[in-house]
């Protein structure tokens, strides 16, 4: 379903999630003391990167190209980041907001992939891609360690939301129940990682070989 055709509350949350991701990209450019053009580019790439890759992979029209609100939202966020002191955005507030966007986007990406006839396991991976790839592109462009190279529970949280969304669809459970529960599960796992610094154990078999 195109973004513009979503129910009003879902559309609001969708655009709000894009704005949060875009803000994380703009703030990284600000921390690196880049100019406004770079900041706007980082905001756009981070905001739409995951959804764009998903759409290309499942053969759907790239969502933000046809939607009149997405790109202006990313650019407006870049302007906001440019005009405000960086200290306003320090602390964990943005991390928690990002956790909301991550879990919600993992569910939305999975649901869209299923709607285009993608099999269950690839559909779940499309949800992970939707939630995570924008941040990965941002980090690679900035020369920063990617979220894939950090042990924190980030991709894992997206995978949990995606897997639950697929499971609910396979069991023919009501979307009104499955989608919020799947998003809440991913958010809870990501929130636990933020609060308690949880991480997956690293591989440690090299010394034994």
N, CA and C of each residue as an Amber inpcrd file, in Angstrom:
protein
   627
   0.8400000  -1.2020000   0.0000000   0.0000000   0.0000000   0.0000000
   0.8730000   1.2490000   0.0000000   0.6660000   2.1850000  -0.8910000
   1.4530000   3.4070000  -0.8890000   1.3010000   4.1660000   0.4200000
   2.3490000   4.8740000   0.7850000   2.3270000   5.6300000   2.0320000
   1.1600000   6.5910000   2.0840000   0.8700000   7.2460000   0.9770000
  -0.1840000   8.2540000   0.9640000  -1.5680000   7.6450000   1.1960000
  -1.7240000   6.3160000   0.9840000  -3.0220000   5.6700000   1.1350000
  -3.2360000   5.0640000   2.5120000  -2.2620000   5.1780000   3.4000000
  -2.4030000   4.6080000   4.7290000  -3.4140000   5.3920000   5.5550000
  -4.0530000   4.7380000   6.5520000  -4.9120000   5.4750000   7.4790000
  -4.1520000   6.6160000   8.1390000  -4.8900000   7.6340000   8.5700000
  -4.2650000   8.8710000   9.0400000  -3.2730000   8.6390000  10.1720000
  -3.6410000   7.8420000  11.1770000  -2.7510000   7.6480000  12.3220000
  -1.5030000   6.8770000  11.9180000  -1.6670000   5.8580000  11.0260000
  -0.5060000   5.0940000  10.5690000   0.3920000   5.9700000   9.7140000
  -0.2270000   6.7930000   8.8830000   0.5670000   7.6930000   8.0430000
   1.3590000   8.6710000   8.9030000   0.7260000   9.1920000   9.9560000
   1.4370000  10.1160000  10.8470000   2.6350000   9.4270000  11.4900000
   2.4230000   8.2150000  12.0050000   3.5060000   7.4940000  12.6520000
   4.5980000   7.1400000  11.6550000   4.2000000   6.8350000  10.4260000
   5.1650000   6.5010000   9.3820000   6.0720000   7.6920000   9.0750000
   5.4610000   8.8360000   8.8540000   6.2440000  10.0420000   8.5500000
   7.0710000  10.4600000   9.7640000   6.5180000  10.2810000  10.9710000
   7.2720000  10.6030000  12.1800000   8.5060000   9.7080000  12.2980000
   8.3540000   8.4220000  11.9440000   9.5040000   7.5270000  11.9670000
  10.5660000   7.9360000  10.9670000  10.1300000   8.3300000   9.7720000
  11.0780000   8.8280000   8.7710000  11.8130000  10.0550000   9.3090000
  11.0860000  10.9280000   9.9870000  11.6970000  12.1400000  10.5380000
  12.7520000  11.7990000  11.5860000  12.4720000  10.8030000  12.4290000
  13.4420000  10.4060000  13.4540000  14.7110000   9.8610000  12.8030000
  14.5500000   8.9870000  11.8220000  15.7200000   8.4550000  11.1330000
  16.4960000   9.5740000  10.4310000  15.7650000  10.4760000   9.7810000
  16.4160000  11.5910000   9.0920000  17.1890000  12.4630000  10.0760000
  16.6120000  12.6750000  11.2580000  17.2930000  13.4930000  12.2670000
  18.5950000  12.8380000  12.7050000  18.6070000  11.5250000  12.8500000
  19.8430000  10.8530000  13.2430000  20.9290000  11.0520000  12.1860000
  20.5300000  11.0510000  10.9110000  21.5020000  11.3080000   9.8570000
  22.0080000  12.7380000   9.8680000  21.0970000  13.6810000  10.0460000
  21.4880000  15.0940000  10.0840000  22.4030000  15.3820000  11.2690000
  22.1120000  14.7740000  12.4090000  22.9260000  15.0290000  13.6030000
  24.3220000  14.4270000  13.4800000  24.4290000  13.3100000  12.7780000
  25.7600000  12.7520000  12.5440000  26.5730000  13.7050000  11.6770000
  25.9540000  14.2580000  10.6330000  26.6490000  15.2430000   9.7950000
  27.0320000  16.4740000  10.6050000  26.1520000  16.8770000  11.5250000
  26.4630000  18.0300000  12.3790000  27.6500000  17.7380000  13.2860000
  27.6730000  16.5220000  13.8470000  28.7850000  16.1570000  14.7230000
  30.0960000  16.1310000  13.9580000  30.0240000  15.8090000  12.6700000
  31.2220000  15.8010000  11.8330000  31.5350000  17.1760000  11.2480000
  30.7180000  18.1800000  11.6260000  30.9070000  19.5750000  11.1930000
  30.8730000  19.7140000   9.6720000  29.8840000  19.0760000   9.0520000
  29.7030000  19.1640000   7.6070000  28.8150000  20.3590000   7.2550000
  28.7520000  20.6930000   5.9610000  27.9190000  21.8090000   5.5370000
  26.4640000  21.3570000   5.4030000  25.5830000  22.3140000   5.0780000
  24.1570000  21.9920000   5.0600000  23.7980000  21.0010000   3.9620000
  24.4680000  21.0810000   2.8220000  24.1700000  20.1490000   1.7400000
  24.4260000  18.7100000   2.1920000  25.5540000  18.4940000   2.8420000
  25.8640000  17.1600000   3.3530000  24.8600000  16.7380000   4.4150000
  24.4790000  17.6770000   5.2770000  23.5130000  17.3720000   6.3190000
  22.1720000  16.9510000   5.7140000  21.7190000  17.6760000   4.6920000
  20.4490000  17.3420000   4.0460000  20.5480000  15.9860000   3.3540000
  21.6880000  15.7040000   2.7260000  21.8760000  14.4140000   2.0580000
  21.8410000  13.2700000   3.0580000  22.5240000  13.4420000   4.1880000
  22.5240000  12.4110000   5.2240000  21.1150000  12.2010000   5.7680000
  20.3690000  13.2850000   5.9450000  18.9990000  13.1660000   6.4510000
  18.1410000  12.3660000   5.4880000  18.2400000  12.6690000   4.1920000
  17.4260000  11.9760000   3.1940000  17.8130000  10.5030000   3.0840000
  19.1050000  10.2300000   2.9910000  19.5670000   8.8480000   2.8340000
  19.1690000   7.9990000   4.0420000  19.3160000   8.5550000   5.2340000
  18.9740000   7.7920000   6.4300000  17.4670000   7.5930000   6.5450000
  16.7030000   8.6210000   6.1670000  15.2550000   8.5290000   6.2800000
  14.6230000   7.5550000   5.3150000  15.1310000   7.4740000   4.0970000
  14.4590000   6.6620000   3.0660000  15.2840000   5.4710000   2.5900000
  16.5200000   5.3290000   3.0880000  17.4120000   4.3070000   2.5530000
  16.8750000   2.9000000   2.6840000  16.4300000   2.5210000   3.8850000
  15.9560000   1.1660000   4.0990000  14.7270000   0.8380000   3.2760000
  13.7580000   1.7460000   3.2630000  12.5450000   1.5240000   2.4910000
  12.8030000   1.4890000   1.0000000  13.7630000   2.2730000   0.5410000
  14.0970000   2.2790000  -0.8870000  14.6920000   0.9500000  -1.3240000
  15.6450000   0.4280000  -0.5360000  16.2550000  -0.8600000  -0.8590000
  15.2010000  -1.9570000  -0.8390000  14.3340000  -1.9300000   0.1670000
  13.2440000  -2.9200000   0.2340000  12.3800000  -2.8810000  -1.0160000
  11.9550000  -1.6920000  -1.4080000  11.0650000  -1.5710000  -2.5640000
  11.7330000  -2.0680000  -3.8420000  13.0120000  -1.7630000  -4.0070000
  13.7350000  -2.2360000  -5.1870000  13.8250000  -3.7600000  -5.1970000
  14.0110000  -4.3550000  -4.0410000  14.1660000  -5.8000000  -3.9620000
  12.8550000  -6.5500000  -4.1840000  11.7330000  -5.9740000  -3.7550000
  10.4570000  -6.6820000  -3.9010000   9.7030000  -6.2480000  -5.1580000
  10.2860000  -5.3620000  -5.9510000   9.6600000  -4.9390000  -7.1980000
   8.5310000  -3.9490000  -7.0210000   8.5680000  -3.1610000  -5.9450000
   7.5370000  -2.1490000  -5.6970000   8.0490000  -0.7750000  -6.1420000
   7.1480000   0.1450000  -6.4760000   7.5870000   1.5180000  -6.7300000
   8.2650000   2.0860000  -5.4810000   9.3860000   2.7610000  -5.6560000
  10.1040000   3.3250000  -4.5070000   9.2010000   4.3480000  -3.8100000
   8.9140000   4.1000000  -2.5430000   7.8170000   4.7730000  -1.8550000
   7.9260000   6.2840000  -1.8140000   9.1190000   6.8210000  -1.6100000
   9.2090000   8.2570000  -1.3710000   9.2110000   9.0630000  -2.6660000
   9.4550000   8.4010000  -3.8040000   9.4530000   9.1030000  -5.0840000
   8.0600000   9.6210000  -5.4120000   7.0290000   8.8490000  -5.0660000
   5.6600000   9.2090000  -5.4120000   4.9120000   9.8980000  -4.2820000
   5.5300000  10.0330000  -3.1490000   4.8590000  10.6570000  -2.0130000
   5.3480000  12.0980000  -1.8570000   4.4260000  13.0610000  -1.7960000
   4.8430000  14.4650000  -1.7630000   5.3570000  14.9440000  -0.4120000
   5.2530000  14.0990000   0.6240000   5.5800000  14.5550000   1.9720000
   6.9240000  14.0650000   2.4830000   7.4020000  12.9400000   1.9940000
   8.5670000  12.3030000   2.5990000   9.8410000  13.1310000   2.4180000
  10.2010000  13.4510000   1.1880000  11.4310000  14.2120000   0.9550000
  11.4040000  15.5780000   1.6450000  10.2960000  16.3520000   1.5540000
  10.2570000  17.6110000   2.2980000  10.4180000  17.4270000   3.8010000
   9.9000000  16.3140000   4.3410000  10.0730000  16.0490000   5.7760000
  11.5410000  15.8700000   6.1140000  12.2520000  15.1040000   5.3070000
  13.6830000  14.9040000   5.5510000  14.4560000  16.2100000   5.4500000
  14.1230000  17.0270000   4.4610000  14.8170000  18.3110000   4.2950000
  14.4720000  19.2740000   5.4260000  13.2230000  19.2490000   5.8940000
  12.8280000  20.1040000   7.0160000  13.5760000  19.7070000   8.2890000
  13.7640000  18.4140000   8.4740000  14.5190000  17.9340000   9.6230000
  15.9690000  18.4140000   9.5400000  16.5320000  18.3960000   8.3350000
  17.8960000  18.8920000   8.1670000  17.9880000  20.3770000   8.5200000
  17.0000000  21.1450000   8.1050000  16.9720000  22.5770000   8.4580000
  16.8970000  22.7450000   9.9750000  16.0420000  21.9360000  10.6190000
  15.9140000  22.0100000  12.0680000  17.2390000  21.7080000  12.7570000
  17.9160000  20.6600000  12.3050000  19.2040000  20.3070000  12.9040000
  20.2440000  21.3930000  12.6630000  20.1790000  22.0250000  11.4920000
  21.1430000  23.0820000  11.1460000  20.9560000  24.3170000  12.0240000
  19.7150000  24.6170000  12.3820000  19.4130000  25.8590000  13.0900000
  19.4400000  25.7230000  14.6100000  19.5640000  24.5160000  15.1230000
  19.5010000  24.3150000  16.5690000  20.8540000  23.8740000  17.1160000
  21.1460000  24.1920000  18.3890000  22.4110000  23.7450000  18.9980000
  22.4450000  22.2250000  19.1260000  23.5970000  21.6610000  18.8980000
  23.7250000  20.1980000  18.9490000  23.3900000  19.6490000  20.3310000
  23.6320000  20.4550000  21.3710000  23.3900000  19.9710000  22.7390000
  21.9130000  19.6580000  22.9830000  21.0200000  20.2510000  22.1890000
  19.6000000  19.9490000  22.3530000  19.2980000  18.4790000  22.1130000
  20.1110000  17.8420000  21.3140000  19.8150000  16.4790000  20.8750000
  20.7070000  15.4390000  21.5330000  21.4980000  15.8470000  22.5280000
  22.3690000  14.9110000  23.2090000  21.5770000  14.0960000  24.2350000
  22.1730000  13.0090000  24.6900000  21.4800000  12.1330000  25.6160000
  20.7950000  10.9900000  24.8830000  19.9030000  10.3110000  25.5740000
  19.2940000   9.0970000  25.0310000  17.9240000   9.3190000  24.4120000
  17.4370000  10.5560000  24.3830000  16.1090000  10.7960000  23.8320000
  16.0130000  10.3240000  22.3860000  17.0030000  10.6670000  21.5740000
  16.9740000  10.2710000  20.1660000  17.0970000   8.7630000  20.0190000
  17.8730000   8.1260000  20.9040000  17.9930000   6.6760000  20.8360000
  16.6470000   6.0000000  21.0830000  15.8920000   6.5220000  22.0360000
  14.5860000   5.9390000  22.3270000  13.6070000   6.1970000  21.1840000
  13.6610000   7.3830000  20.6310000  12.8090000   7.6690000  19.4750000
  13.1800000   6.7770000  18.2970000  14.4710000   6.5610000  18.1020000
  14.9370000   5.6850000  17.0410000  14.4600000   4.2500000  17.2750000
  14.3880000   3.8330000  18.5300000  13.9070000   2.4900000  18.8460000
  12.4490000   2.3190000  18.4160000  11.6620000   3.3710000  18.5930000
  10.2680000   3.3280000  18.1360000  10.2200000   3.1840000  16.6230000
  10.9890000   4.0200000  15.9300000  11.0090000   3.9590000  14.4690000
  11.5190000   2.6300000  13.9540000  12.5480000   2.0900000  14.5970000
  13.1220000   0.8180000  14.1650000  12.0960000  -0.3070000  14.2120000
  11.4060000  -0.4320000  15.3370000  10.4600000  -1.5350000  15.4880000
   9.2440000  -1.3540000  14.5800000   8.7520000  -0.1260000  14.4900000
   7.5910000   0.1230000  13.6380000   7.9330000  -0.1160000  12.1670000
   9.1060000   0.3180000  11.7410000   9.4850000   0.1550000  10.3450000
   9.7700000  -1.2930000   9.9920000  10.2760000  -2.0500000  10.9610000
  10.4820000  -3.4720000  10.7100000   9.1540000  -4.1610000  10.4150000
   8.1210000  -3.8050000  11.1730000   6.7940000  -4.3860000  10.9520000
   6.2240000  -3.9110000   9.6140000   6.2620000  -2.6140000   9.3550000
   5.7090000  -2.0740000   8.1200000   6.4160000  -2.6420000   6.8950000
   7.7390000  -2.7680000   6.9810000   8.4860000  -3.3270000   5.8520000
   8.1340000  -4.7700000   5.5970000   7.9540000  -5.5400000   6.6590000
   7.5660000  -6.9400000   6.5230000   6.1790000  -7.0660000   5.9040000
   5.2560000  -6.2660000   6.4100000   3.8800000  -6.3230000   5.9120000
   3.8180000  -5.9480000   4.4340000   4.5720000  -4.9340000   4.0370000
   4.5750000  -4.5330000   2.6360000   5.1480000  -5.6390000   1.7590000
   6.2300000  -6.2740000   2.2190000   6.8280000  -7.3570000   1.4460000
   5.8580000  -8.5210000   1.3000000   5.1690000  -8.8720000   2.3730000
   4.1740000  -9.9400000   2.2900000   3.0670000  -9.5740000   1.3050000
   2.6880000  -8.3040000   1.3070000   1.6410000  -7.8480000   0.3910000
   2.0390000  -7.9490000  -1.0620000   3.3460000  -7.9500000  -1.3320000
   3.8290000  -8.0980000  -2.7040000   4.1740000  -9.5530000  -3.0310000
   3.7060000 -10.4650000  -2.2010000   3.8950000 -11.8780000  -2.4960000
   5.2470000 -12.4430000  -2.1310000   6.0160000 -11.7420000  -1.3150000
   7.3200000 -12.2370000  -0.8870000   7.1370000 -13.3810000   0.1080000
   7.8770000 -14.4820000  -0.0240000   7.7680000 -15.5860000   0.9340000
   8.1190000 -15.1410000   2.3550000   7.6910000 -15.9110000   3.3670000
   7.8170000 -15.4640000   4.7600000   9.2230000 -15.0610000   5.2070000
  10.2190000 -15.9220000   4.9810000  11.5620000 -15.5970000   5.4780000
  12.1480000 -14.3740000   4.7650000  12.1150000 -14.2970000   3.4230000
  12.5740000 -13.0640000   2.7810000  11.7640000 -11.8320000   3.2080000
  10.4680000 -12.0110000   3.4730000   9.6570000 -10.8740000   3.9190000
  10.1520000 -10.3520000   5.2570000  10.4930000 -11.2710000   6.1700000
  11.0440000 -10.8500000   7.4600000  12.3640000 -10.1080000   7.2700000
  13.1820000 -10.5850000   6.3450000  14.4470000  -9.8950000   6.0600000
  14.2020000  -8.5120000   5.4630000  13.1410000  -8.3740000   4.6770000
  12.7890000  -7.0580000   4.1410000  12.4250000  -6.0940000   5.2680000
  11.8070000  -6.6260000   6.3380000  11.5210000  -5.7870000   7.4910000
  12.7830000  -5.3040000   8.1700000  13.7570000  -6.2040000   8.3140000
  15.0420000  -5.8200000   8.9040000  15.7350000  -4.7750000   8.0340000
  15.7070000  -4.9820000   6.7270000  16.3190000  -4.0340000   5.7990000
  15.6560000  -2.6710000   5.9170000  14.3220000  -2.6570000   6.0080000
  13.6030000  -1.3920000   6.1170000  14.0330000  -0.6160000   7.3450000
  14.1970000  -1.3220000   8.4640000  14.5340000  -0.6410000   9.7100000
  15.9940000  -0.2690000   9.8490000  16.8890000  -1.0150000   9.1920000
  18.3140000  -0.8800000   9.5020000  19.1900000  -0.2970000   8.4000000
  18.8150000  -0.4890000   7.1320000  19.7510000  -0.1720000   6.0500000
  20.0340000   1.3220000   5.9280000  19.0310000   2.1640000   6.2170000
  19.2830000   3.6050000   6.1630000  20.4130000   4.0080000   7.0930000
  20.4080000   3.4590000   8.3180000  21.4770000   3.7530000   9.2660000
  22.8120000   3.1830000   8.8400000  22.7820000   2.0060000   8.1960000
  24.0250000   1.4130000   7.7160000  24.6410000   2.2800000   6.6200000
  23.8160000   2.7300000   5.6750000  24.3160000   3.6070000   4.6040000
  24.8920000   4.8890000   5.2000000  24.1690000   5.4680000   6.1570000
  24.6370000   6.6850000   6.8390000  26.0120000   6.4810000   7.4470000
  26.1890000   5.3810000   8.1910000  27.4500000   5.1440000   8.8830000
  28.5910000   4.8950000   7.9020000  28.3050000   4.1640000   6.8300000
  29.3460000   3.8820000   5.8420000  29.8070000   5.1740000   5.1680000
  28.8500000   6.0210000   4.7880000  29.2070000   7.2850000   4.1500000
  30.0180000   8.1750000   5.0850000  29.7230000   8.0970000   6.3810000
  30.4140000   8.9420000   7.3500000  31.7250000   8.3330000   7.8320000
  32.0130000   7.1090000   7.4130000  33.2320000   6.4560000   7.8760000
  33.1620000   6.0500000   9.3270000  31.9270000   5.7970000   9.8120000
  31.7160000   5.3970000  11.1990000  31.5010000   3.8880000  11.2740000
  31.7520000   3.2760000  12.4520000  31.4450000   1.8500000  12.6090000
  29.9560000   1.6050000  12.3740000  29.6300000   0.6920000  11.4870000
  28.2380000   0.4110000  11.1620000  27.5430000  -0.2790000  12.3220000
  26.2120000  -0.1450000  12.3680000  25.4470000  -0.8470000  13.3990000
  25.6160000  -2.3600000  13.2710000  25.9580000  -2.8450000  12.0830000
  26.2150000  -4.2670000  11.9080000  27.4670000  -4.7180000  12.6430000
  28.3920000  -3.7840000  12.8960000  29.6530000  -4.1070000  13.5390000
  29.6320000  -3.8250000  15.0280000  28.4880000  -3.4040000  15.5560000
  28.3580000  -3.1930000  16.9920000  27.6160000  -4.3670000  17.6060000
  27.9300000  -4.6770000  18.8540000  27.3270000  -5.8320000  19.4960000
  25.9680000  -5.5060000  20.1220000  25.5780000  -4.2620000  20.1430000
  24.3020000  -3.8930000  20.7530000  23.1350000  -4.5220000  19.9990000
  22.0280000  -4.7170000  20.7010000  20.8500000  -5.3580000  20.1070000
  20.0680000  -4.3300000  19.3060000  20.4070000  -4.2020000  18.0460000
  19.7370000  -3.2680000  17.1530000  19.0870000  -4.0470000  16.0080000
  19.9040000  -4.6860000  15.2030000  19.3760000  -5.5190000  14.1260000
  18.5290000  -6.6500000  14.7040000  18.9440000  -7.1810000  15.8450000
  18.1900000  -8.2560000  16.4880000  16.7860000  -7.8050000  16.8660000
  16.6610000  -6.5770000  17.3420000  15.3420000  -6.0560000  17.7010000
  14.4480000  -5.9350000  16.4740000  15.0150000  -5.4650000  15.3690000
  14.2500000  -5.3870000  14.1260000  13.8410000  -6.7790000  13.6570000
  14.7420000  -7.7420000  13.8010000  14.4400000  -9.1100000  13.3840000
  13.3080000  -9.7050000  14.2160000  13.2700000  -9.3860000  15.5010000
  12.1920000  -9.8880000  16.3500000  10.8460000  -9.3480000  15.8970000
  10.7660000  -8.0530000  15.6460000   9.5140000  -7.4650000  15.1640000
   9.0900000  -8.0770000  13.8330000  10.0450000  -8.2420000  12.9390000
   9.7420000  -8.8010000  11.6210000   9.2460000 -10.2370000  11.7320000
   9.9250000 -11.0260000  12.5560000   9.5510000 -12.4300000  12.7030000
   8.1530000 -12.5720000  13.2830000   7.8220000 -11.7440000  14.2580000
   6.4870000 -11.8090000  14.8510000   5.4140000 -11.3760000  13.8560000
   5.7260000 -10.3990000  13.0290000   4.7680000  -9.9670000  12.0060000
   4.5020000 -11.0880000  11.0110000   5.5550000 -11.8060000  10.6080000
   5.3950000 -12.9340000   9.6970000   4.6050000 -14.0530000  10.3630000
   4.9350000 -14.3440000  11.6280000   4.2340000 -15.4150000  12.3380000
   2.7440000 -15.1050000  12.4530000   2.4230000 -13.8620000  12.7510000
   1.0200000 -13.4870000  12.8360000   0.2960000 -13.6460000  11.5210000
   0.9740000 -13.3060000  10.4290000   0.3580000 -13.4600000   9.1090000
   0.1480000 -14.9270000   8.7650000   1.1330000 -15.7770000   9.0820000
   1.0040000 -17.2010000   8.7890000  -0.1200000 -17.8480000   9.5910000
  -0.3440000 -17.3330000  10.8030000  -1.4020000 -17.8680000  11.6600000
  -2.7500000 -17.1930000  11.4140000  -2.7720000 -16.2530000  10.4710000
  -4.0010000 -15.5120000  10.1260000  -4.6000000 -14.7960000  11.3290000
  -3.7430000 -14.2540000  12.1720000  -4.2050000 -13.4920000  13.3320000
  -4.5750000 -12.0810000  12.8980000  -5.4300000 -11.3980000  13.6450000
  -5.8520000 -10.0390000  13.2610000  -4.6730000  -9.0590000  13.2260000
  -4.5990000  -8.2770000  12.1610000  -3.5270000  -7.2830000  12.0530000
  -3.5520000  -6.2890000  13.1970000  -4.7400000  -5.9670000  13.6960000
  -4.8730000  -4.9960000  14.7700000  -4.1750000  -5.4530000  16.0460000
  -3.9850000  -6.7600000  16.1600000  -3.2770000  -7.3190000  17.3180000
  -1.8120000  -7.5780000  16.9810000  -1.5790000  -8.1860000  15.8330000
  -0.2320000  -8.6340000  15.4710000   0.7260000  -7.4550000  15.3210000
   0.3300000  -6.4540000  14.5760000   1.2550000  -5.3640000  14.2900000
   1.7060000  -4.6210000  15.5460000   0.7940000  -4.1910000  16.4400000
   1.2570000  -3.5150000  17.6570000   2.1130000  -4.4120000  18.5550000
   1.7220000  -5.6930000  18.6730000   2.4960000  -6.6060000  19.5130000
   3.8950000  -6.8100000  18.9420000   3.9960000  -6.9890000  17.6260000
   5.3080000  -7.1800000  16.9970000   6.1840000  -5.9480000  17.1750000
   5.6020000  -4.7680000  16.9640000   6.3770000  -3.5310000  17.1370000
   6.7880000  -3.3420000  18.5910000   5.8830000  -3.6360000  19.5290000
   6.1880000  -3.4730000  20.9500000   7.2950000  -4.4240000  21.3880000
   7.2890000  -5.6410000  20.8410000   8.3260000  -6.6100000  21.2080000
   9.7050000  -6.1250000  20.7770000   9.8030000  -5.6380000  19.5400000
  11.0820000  -5.1230000  19.0670000  11.5300000  -3.8980000  19.8450000
  10.5730000  -3.0150000  20.1470000  10.9030000  -1.8190000  20.9250000
  11.3770000  -2.1960000  22.3220000  10.7300000  -3.1770000  22.9290000
  11.1170000  -3.5970000  24.2770000  12.5250000  -4.1660000  24.2950000
  12.8500000  -4.9900000  23.2950000  14.1920000  -5.5530000  23.2330000
  15.2380000  -4.4700000  22.9970000  14.9360000  -3.5510000  22.0830000
  15.8830000  -2.4580000  21.8330000  16.0070000  -1.5590000  23.0570000
  14.8750000  -1.2940000  23.7260000  14.9190000  -0.4750000  24.9320000
  15.7270000  -1.1210000  26.0350000  15.6010000  -2.4440000  26.1910000
  16.4010000  -3.1530000  27.1850000  17.8880000  -3.0370000  26.8660000
  18.2120000  -3.0900000  25.5730000  19.6060000  -2.9420000  25.1700000
  20.1360000  -1.5520000  25.5040000  19.3070000  -0.5340000  25.2820000
  19.7170000   0.8380000  25.6060000  19.9100000   1.0030000  27.1070000
  18.9480000   0.4830000  27.8770000  18.9460000   0.7090000  29.3270000
  20.0220000  -0.0970000  30.0460000  20.1890000  -1.3540000  29.6440000
  21.1210000  -2.2350000  30.3530000  22.3600000  -2.5790000  29.5400000
  22.5210000  -1.9470000  28.3880000  23.6880000  -2.1970000  27.5240000
  23.8200000  -3.6830000  27.1780000  22.7010000  -4.2970000  26.8120000
  22.7160000  -5.7060000  26.4520000  23.3810000  -5.8920000  25.0910000
  24.0180000  -7.0190000  24.9110000  24.6900000  -7.2990000  23.6480000
  24.7550000  -8.8050000  23.4370000  24.8510000  -9.2150000  22.1790000
  25.0370000 -10.6250000  21.8530000  26.4980000 -10.9900000  22.0930000
  26.7640000 -12.1530000  22.7070000  28.1690000 -12.5480000  22.9250000
  28.9440000 -12.6090000  21.6150000  30.1720000 -12.1750000  21.6560000
  31.0250000 -12.1840000  20.4630000  31.6310000 -13.5660000  20.2410000
  31.9810000 -13.8480000  18.9990000  32.6540000 -15.1040000  18.6530000
  34.0030000 -15.1730000  19.3570000  34.3020000 -16.3040000  20.0130000
  35.5470000 -16.3880000  20.7860000  36.2820000 -17.7140000  20.5810000
  36.0980000 -18.3110000  19.3900000  36.7040000 -19.6190000  19.1620000
  38.0510000 -19.5420000  18.4480000  38.5210000 -18.3530000  18.1190000
  39.7700000 -18.2510000  17.3550000  40.9380000 -18.8330000  18.1340000
  41.0270000 -18.5030000  19.4320000  42.1480000 -18.9500000  20.2260000
  42.1530000 -20.4750000  20.3940000  41.0170000 -21.1260000  20.2120000
  40.9310000 -22.5660000  20.4220000  41.2740000 -23.3550000  19.1440000
  41.3590000 -22.6590000  18.0020000  41.5850000 -23.3790000  16.7490000
  43.0740000 -23.5810000  16.4690000
